[in-house]
Amino acid sequence: MKIKIQNFLPLLIFLSLIIPLHSITPPILHQSHFKKHTFDENNTTSSPQEYFEVTKPLPFNGLGAKCTLPILSHNFSNTYGLPPISVSYSPPFNCTWTHVTLEIKVSCQGEQYDRITAVWLNGAELIRTSTAEPTGDGVFWNIQKDVSRYSSLLAQDNLTLSIMLENFVNDVFTGVYQVNVTFLYYDANAIIVSPSLVLPSENSRLSSRKLKSVDNSIELKVDYEKGSFDLHEKPADLIIPISEVGYEGGFWFRIQNESDVHSMGVIIPRNTYRAVIEVYVSFHGNDEFWYSNPPDSYLKMANDDEVQHKNSSDSYANMKKVSLERGHSAYREVLVMIDGNVVGSVVPFPVIFTGGINPLFWEPVVSIGAFNLPSYDIELTPYLGLLLDGKVHSFSFQVADGISFWLVDANLHLWLDAGSKEVQARIVKSSPEFSLERELKFEGLDGKFEIEAERETKISGWVNSTAGNFTASFSQKLKFKNKIEFHNNGTQKLVEQKVKDKTEVKIESSGKMIYSTIIKRTYPLKVTTETFPGENGTYLMSTSLENSIEENKTVKTIRKVKSTLKNSQKSSGWMSVKDHEVLSGGANTRQNYSYKNGLECYSRVVAAENGILLNDTATLLCATSL
């Protein structure tokens, strides 16, 4: 396998020729997490640099916030092992609003690893994010997320807002994260503005561009008077957190292995006519790069004295024992269960934190999802026939084939029938299917490992409320493929993965289709890595990365609306590494983002090299194809 690194390959060849042959070239049995080496922050000469994640501007920001609520300002230094920082929340007095944005501004200077962060409101997670790895000159970034779907919580007084950011500071790790959290409230009904994107001058940062819009959604009604079946048209009436209660390490469940099941008992109000569970997921520790983990049998073989002795003629003569902890193959699936039965699952998008693969890739453009990790919705309305009995039901989470550790929690969104104390519901049919195949072949440190998995869930049930008698159906078809190859005595590694997920929700009444949503998502990932010999305990690593998401959504009510999102990143680079510290290197990243629906288009192209932003262009023009 030949790995081509644009602009960097000649340098790597030159360096490999001038370094002594007796230097050690370690095998790449695992993808790694690195920390960038920074210079003395007391001798900095540049101003702090802004980091950003490429995404579509929020549709209502151009209206101008009607009310602003700065709620938290805190410096996170030695917070490892401490409980979340908490403050009291109440919405602004005498302020009417239709939409809410959660804004998080962060800055940091010095040397530090990236950290995982979350914000909860009374235990319900509003956002999961991660920090950028700082530099000696300092970095800062601004995150904005539409949190309008949590309006039933945001409208309440005297709630508790909590934020978790475990950080560690000493003489080496000097970076302190300064965090400011603000809520921005908008009233789309107060201002009528046609949808348009405000494009700044050439000298302004694209991150300040705002998309002006109004809430022109149609509240779907079975009897055209009551009820809503589009999650994003009418927020839920009640949100129940499915999270760790009273846990000082945050509200997320910390899942340590494949047999570790975390549960919470919930009583569903008997007048619920719709239910959706929103799942938040992130992966860390030995499973941060789960998609690149080799089988346990391969790692045990790599640790075998006979195998290492066989390679004693080359650079493996002094190879240290490899870790057996980061294995268990590359299949992971978060299982969502009610009373022990799987009702849906999530194979998460492979978000790469800013210290991952090659941290030089993520300057100043971070990876897809790093500042705003996605959450995943599973329709539970067909299961109401099991849940509306007034009894406690167990909501559980498990990670198939998982190792330490995963952070998982969820929000249960419930829509209530205000005209009835009790809704009637019943499951009509359910047909889950699952298959998993593995193939592995290796000799010495070279080998090939393939995994294919499929899961299909179909469930339907009827619900009778004052909104009408309707049948709700939910189907999910998940396809997973992963391939890992090792070549050249383990110094070359290829990871290829593709996840396809199709979900469909249908609402029918009197034999007529009232509402349907079809969402198709594809997550292709490709990582190639090669190591070269270094000296004095160092080695050179070259890496190329392709990571993307494509989502096609079709919503049918009294009209049909289609939307398409394509977001892709390509990166390549090299670095000189000692232990897990990057001493030097170079990298480039190019990203293409495009979104369109029946009303608007937005596209953005970004290119960066060696931490310098070379191109950042946005347009409203709708191309013939995206």
N, C-alpha and C positions, 0 to 999 in steps of 0.2 A: 504494500500500500504506500503510495507516495502522497505526501501532504504538501500542498502548495500554500505558502503564506505570502500574500501579495506584499511586495516591497521589503520583506524581512528575510526571505530565504537566503539571498546572497550573504547577508550578515551572519546568519546562523552557520552557514557552511564555513565561512572564514573563521569564526570563533571556534568551531569544532576542530579545525585543522591546527590552530595554534595552541590548543589546550592539550596537555600531555595525555597519551593514550592510556596511562594507568589510572586516569581519573574515573570516578564512579558515575555510571549512568543508571539511575534507579528505574525500575519498571513503573509503568503508570497503571497500577491495579485499581486506583480510585481517582475520581475527580476530586479536586481539593478546594479548600477555602483558604484564602490568603489575606495577609495584611500588607498594605502598601508601606514602604519605608518612607518616612518624611524627614526633612531637614529640621534643624533647630528652629522652632517657631519664633524664637527671639530675633532671628536674623532674616525674617521674611521681607521680601521686597515687593510682592504683588498684593493686590486686594483680593478679598474672598471671591470665590467663583460660584456662580449659580448652577446648580444641578437641576435636571427636570426629567419627567417622564412624558413621552409623546402621547397625547390623547386628544379627543375632541372637546372643545370648550363646552361648558354647560350652557344649555339653551336659554336660560333666563338671567344670566349674569349681566347682560346688557341693559336690563331694566334699572339697575341700581338698587342696592339693598335699602329696604324701608327701615329696617332696624338692625342694629349690630350688637352682639353680646360677647365681649371678650370675657372668657370664663376661666382660663387657666394660663399661668405663666410660671414655668419651673425649670431649674437647671438640674439635669439628671447626671450626677457624678457617680458616687458609690451607692448605687441603688440595687445592686445584685443581692437577691435573697430577701429584699424588703417587699412589703405589700404595695399595691398600686397607689399612686397619688390620687386622692379623691377630693372633690369640691361639691358644693350644693348647686343644683340647677333648677331654675324656674325660667319660663319664657319671658321676654320683655313685656312689661305692663302696657296695656292699651295699644297693642300692635297687632293688626290683622295681617295674615300672611297665607300664602298658598304653597310656597316652596321654601326649603331651607338648605343652605350649604354649610357643610362643616369645613372650616379652613384651619390647616395646621402649618405653622411656619417654624422651621427648624434651622439652627446654625450650629457649627462645631469647628473647632480648630485644634490641631495637634495630631496625635497618633492614636488610632482606635479601630477596633473591629466594627463591622456593621451590627446592628441590633434589631430584633423584632419588636414591634410596638402594636398596641391595640387601644382603642377607646371604647368604653362601655357606658351605657346609660341605664342605671338600675339593673345591671347584669346583661343587658342586651347589647351585643357588639354592633357598633356603628361603622367602624373601619378597622382594617388590619393593614399595617404598613411596615416598612423597614427603613433603616437609616442608611445614608451614604457613608462611605469611609472617608474621613476628613483628610485634609492636607495641612502642611505647615502654614500655608497662607489662609486656610479656612475655606469652608464651603457653606452654602445655605440653599434652602429649597422651600417651595410653597406647594402644599397639597390642597386641592379643593375637591370635595365629593358631595354629590347631591344626596342628601339624607331625608328627602321628603317622604319616602316610604315609611319612615319611622314617626310620622306626624302624630299618631295617637300617643306616643310617649313624649314627644317634644312639646306637646300642648299642656302637659301636666306640671304642676308646681311641686317643689321640694323633693326632687329626685336627686340621685347621687351620680355624678359623672366621674368616671375613673379612667386613668391612663397608666399603662404598664410599659416601662422601658428599663430593663435591667442593664445597668452599665457598671463598669469597673474601672477605676482610675488609680494610677500609682505613678512612679517616676518614669515608667516606660509608656504606659497607656494614659496619655494626658488629655485626651479629648473628652470634653464635657458637652453634652447635648442640651442646647437651650431651646425650649419648646414653648410656643404660644398657641393656644387653641381658642378659636372664635367661631361663633355661629352667626351666619348672615341670613336674614329673613327677607323674602321677596313676596310682593303681592302682584301676581300677574293680572289680576282683575282690575287693578287701579290704572294700568297704563296699557294702551293698545299700540303695539309696535309690530310691523311686518317683519318676518324672519330675515335677518341679514347678519353678516359677519363683519365686525368692525376691524378692518385691517390697519395696523399701525404703519408708521413710516419705516423706511429701510433701517434706520438706526435703533428702532425699538425692539425689545425682545418679543418673540412670538408668543411666549407664555402669557402675555397680557391681553391677548386677543379674546374678545368676548362675542358670543353668538347671541344675538337678540331674538327673543321669541316670546310667545305667550302660550299659556296652557289651553290648547285647542282640542284636548282629548274629549272623547264622547263617552259618557258613562253608560255602559251597556246594561240593559235591563231585560230580564226575561219577560216581564209584563210591560216593559218600557216605562215603568215607574219606579221599580225597586231593584236592588241587587247590582253587583259589579263582578265581572269575570276576567278583567284584565288587571293584573297585579299593579301595573304602573299607571292606571287611570284613576283608581280610588285606593288610597292606602288602607291597610287593615284597621279594623276597629280596636283590636287588641293584639299586643305582641307579648308573648311569653318567652323569656330567655330559657334556653336549654343549655345550662352552663354550670360550672363548678360553684357551689354555694359556700360562701364563707372561706374560700381558699386564698391564703395570703400570697400565693404565687400567680395570681391573676384568675380571671373567670373562665379561662379555657381549660378543657380537659387535657391532661398531659398523658398521651398514649405511648406506652413504653415498648410494646411488642404485639405480635399478631393475636395473642390470646387475651390481651388487656382490653376489657370492655368497660366503658363508662356510661352510666345511666342516670336518668332523672325521672322521677314520677310526676305526671301532669294530669290534672282533671280538666277536660275540655268543656267549656260552657255548652249546655245542651241546646242553645239557640244558634249554634255555629252553622253557617251554610257553605262556607268555603274555608279551606286550610292549605297553607303552603309553608314548608319548612325551608329556611335559608341557612345554608351550611357554610361556615368559615373554616378554612384549612390552611395550615402551613407545615413545612417539614424541616427538620433540624438535626443537628448532631450527626450520628452515623447514617441517617437517612436523608440528609440535605440534598444529596445527589442520587436519590433512590433509582432513578432511571438509568444510571450507569453502574449499579452495583453488580458484580459478578456472583456466580453461585458460590455457596460455602465450600463445595468440594474443590473448586478451583483454588480458593484461598488456602485451604489446608494443604493442597499439593504444592503451592508456591512456598509454603513454610517448611516443606519436607527437606531434611538435610541432604538427602540423596540428589534431589533436583538442584539444590544450590551447589552441591559439589560437582555435578555434571557441568554446570556453567562456570566453573572456577577459572577457566581459561580466559574468560572475558571480564567485563566490569562487575559481574555479579559476585565475584569472589568475596567481596566485603559487604554484600547486600545484607541489610538488617532484616530481621523477621518482619513480615508484613502483618498488618492488623487483620484479625479474623472478624472484627466487629462490623465492618462495613461491607456486608455481603447480603446473603439471602435473596440473590437474584434481583431482577429489575421490574417485577410486577407489583404494583401497589393499587389498592382500591379502598376508598373510605366507604364503609357500609353503614347505611342508616336503617335502624331497626325500630319497630314498634312491637312491644311484647315479645321480643325475640325473633320476629320475622322481618326479613329484609324488604323494605318498601321502596328503596332507591339506593343509588350509589354514585360516587364521585371519583373519577380519575382526574386529579387536579392538573391544571395547566402548570408546566414546569417553570415556575418563577425562579429566576436566578438572582440571588442577593448580590450586593455590590462588591462583596469580597469573593464571589464565586467564579470558577473556571479561570478567568484572568481579570483581576480587578481593574486593569488598565483599559478594558473594554468600556467601562461604565463611567467615563470622564468626558464631558459632563452629562451625557445621555445615559440614564440608567436603563436597566433591562425592562422588558414588558411586564407590568404588574408589580414592580418592586416598590413603588410608592403607594400603590392602591391595589392590594391583592384582591382577586375576584372572589365573590361569594357565589354559591350555587343553589338554585331553587329546585325543589322537588314538590310536585303537586300531590297533596294528600286528601283532596276532596272526596275521591272515590272510597277512601277508608273511613269516612265519617260514620258509616254503618257500624263500625267497631268501636268508635270513640265516644259517641253521644249517649253513653249509658250512665254518666255521672260517677264513674269509677276512676281510680288512679290507673293510668297506663304508663308503661315504661318506654321512654325514648332513649335509645342506646346508639353508641358509635364504636366502631371497630375498624382497624386498618388491616386488610388482608395482606399477609406476608410482611407486615410492617416490623421495623426495628426502631430502637430509640433515636429520636422521639418525634411525635406528631402533636401539634396543638390544634384541637378541634372544639368548636362549640357551635351553637345554632340559635336562630330566632324563629319561633313559631308564630306566623302571621295568621290571624283569625278574623274572618268577616262575620258579623253577628246580625241576626234577624231582629231588628228593633220592634217588629210587630208581633213577636211570638216569644214565649218562654221556652219552647221546645220545638226543635226541628226533627222531622222524621228522616231517616236515611237507612240505606241497606246496600251491602256489596252484592253485585250481580255475578261477577266472575273475576278470577285472577289466574294468571298463567306465567309464572317466572321460569326462566331458563338460564343456564350458565354452563360455559365450557372453558377449559384451560389446557393448553398444550405447551410443552417445553422440549427443546432440543439443545443438547450441548455436546461439544466435541473439542477436546484440547489435548495437546502434547507439550509437555514442558510448560513454558509460560505463554505459549501461543494457543489460541483457541477461538471458537465461535459459539455464541450462545443466543438462542432465539426463543421468544415467548409470544404466543398468540392467545388472546382471551376474548370471549364474547359474553355479554349479558343482555338479556331481553326481558323486560317487565311489561306486562299488560294488566291493567286493572280498570274496572268500571263499576259504578254504583249510582243509585238514584238518591236524590235529595228533594224533600218536599217542604217548602217554606212558604211564607207569605208572598215571596217573589215568584212562586210558581213551582211546578213539579218538573224537574229536569234530571237528565242522566249525564254524569260527568265521567269522562274516560281519560286515563293517563297511560302513555306508553313511553318507554325509554329503550333505545337500542344502542349498546356501547360496544365498540370494537377497539381492541388494543393490540399493537404490534411493537415489539422491541427486539433489536439486534445489537449485540456487543461483539466486537472482534479485537483480538490482540495479535500483533505481529512483531517480528524482529526481537524475539525474546522479551516480549512485554513492554518494549519501549514505545510502541505505536499502538494507539487505541482509537477505535471508531465506535461511536454510539449513534444509532439511528432509531427513532421512535415515532410512531404515528398513532394518534388517538382520534377516533371518530365517535361523536355522541349526537344522537338524534332524539329529541323529546317532542311529544305531541300531546296537547291538551284539547279535548273537545267537550263542548256543552251542547246538549240536544234537548229540545222540548217539543212534545207532540210530534215527534218524527222529523222535526226541522232543526237544521244546524243553526244555533244561536251564536256560537263563538268557537273559534279554534285558533290555536297558536302552534306553529311548527318551528322549532329551532334546530338548526344543524350546525355543529361546531367541529372544527378540525384543528388539531394541534400537532404539526410536524416539528421534529427536533433532530438536529444533526450536530455532533461534536466530534472533531478529530484532534488528537493530541499526540505530540511526539517529544521525547526528551533527548537531549544531547549531553555529553559529558562536560562537567565543570571541574573546578579545582577548589581546594580549601573548603570542602563540604558543600559546594554549590553545584547547581546543574542548570542547564538552559531548557526552557519548555516553549514549544510553539503550539498554538491552538487556533483552530477556526471553528466558528459557531454559526449555525442557522437556526433561528427560533421564530415561530410565527403562530398566529391564530387567525382563523377565518370563521366568521359567523354569518349565517343567512337566516333571517327571521321573517316569517309570514304570519300576519294577524288578519283574521277574517271576522268581521262583525257585519254591520250593514254596508261596510265597504271593505276593501282588501288593501292592506298596506304591506309592502316588502321593504326590508332594510338589509344592507350588506356591509359588513366590516371586514377589512383585511389589514392586518398589522404584522409586519415582518421586520426582523433585524438580521443583519449579516455582519459578523465581526471576525477579525483575524489579528494576530499579534504574537509577540514573543516576550519572555521575561527571564531574568536571571534570578534564581530562587535559592534561598538557604533556609532549611526547615520550612516554615510557612510564611516567610517574609520575602516580599518582592524587592530586590535590591535595585533593579533597573529594568528597562524594557521599552517596548513601543507597541501601539495598537491602533486600529481604526475600526469604526462602526458606522454602518449606514442603515437607516431605517426608513421604511415607506409605510405610511398610514393613510387609509382611505375609507370613507364612510359615505353611504348614500341611502336615501329612502325616497318616498314619493314626493317630498317637499324640499329637500335640501341635499347638498353634497358638501363634503369637506375632505381635503387631502393635504398631507404634509410630508415633506421629504427633509430628512436631517442627515448630515454627514459630519463626523468628527474624527480627528486624528491626533494622537499623542496629547489628548486633553484639550485640544483647541477645536472650537466649533467652526467648521468650514462652510457649511450650508444649512440654512433653516428657512424653508419656503413653504408657505401655505396658500391654498387657493380654494375658491368656492365653485369652480367650474366642474361640471359633471362630464367626465369622460364617457366615451361610448361603452367602455368596459372597465371594470375595476379589478 
